[in-house]
Amino acid sequence: MRILVTGGAGFIGSHLCERLLNDGNTVYCWDNFNDYYDPNLKRKNLASALKNPRFFLFEQDILDLPALHNFFENHHPKLSCIWLQGQESVLRYNSRFCTNK
């Protein structure tokens, strides 16, 4: 399975990425490495995953809509998403994309 993990460099996200890789999945990690949490700590969190050929890191802001659109054009279909980025404004802004209408 191919899985996108947003906020994948944080504590929970990096552990989830490791588990998904260990289960044989291809993982796309999207994180902007802002200073809300120490970016150096986030990089350490991903040290092991970065050695895996089924791990792809996208160091971009999820609010960059052209980059997000480009990502989905190139990596969709059959891509599961796990949405973990945690800053409240990002969650509120992107919640409109997660509704079933």
Secondary structure in CASP SS format (residue, H / E / C, confidence):
PFRMAT SS
TARGET T0000
AUTHOR 0000-0000-0000
METHOD secondary structure of the structure
MODEL  1
M C 1.00
R E 1.00
I E 1.00
L E 1.00
V E 1.00
T E 1.00
G C 1.00
G C 1.00
A C 1.00
G C 1.00
F H 1.00
I H 1.00
G H 1.00
S H 1.00
H H 1.00
L H 1.00
C H 1.00
E H 1.00
R H 1.00
L H 1.00
L H 1.00
N H 1.00
D C 1.00
G C 1.00
N C 1.00
T E 1.00
V E 1.00
Y E 1.00
C E 1.00
W E 1.00
D C 1.00
N C 1.00
F C 1.00
N C 1.00
D C 1.00
Y C 1.00
Y C 1.00
D C 1.00
P H 1.00
N H 1.00
L H 1.00
K H 1.00
R H 1.00
K H 1.00
N H 1.00
L C 1.00
A C 1.00
S C 1.00
A H 1.00
L H 1.00
K H 1.00
N C 1.00
P C 1.00
R C 1.00
F E 1.00
F E 1.00
L E 1.00
F E 1.00
E C 1.00
Q C 1.00
D C 1.00
I C 1.00
L C 1.00
D C 1.00
L H 1.00
P H 1.00
A H 1.00
L H 1.00
H H 1.00
N H 1.00
F H 1.00
F H 1.00
E H 1.00
N H 1.00
H H 1.00
H C 1.00
P C 1.00
K C 1.00
L E 1.00
S E 1.00
C E 1.00
I E 1.00
W E 1.00
L C 1.00
Q C 1.00
G C 1.00
Q C 1.00
E H 1.00
S H 1.00
V H 1.00
L H 1.00
R H 1.00
Y H 1.00
N H 1.00
S H 1.00
R H 1.00
F H 1.00
C H 1.00
T C 1.00
N C 1.00
K C 1.00
END
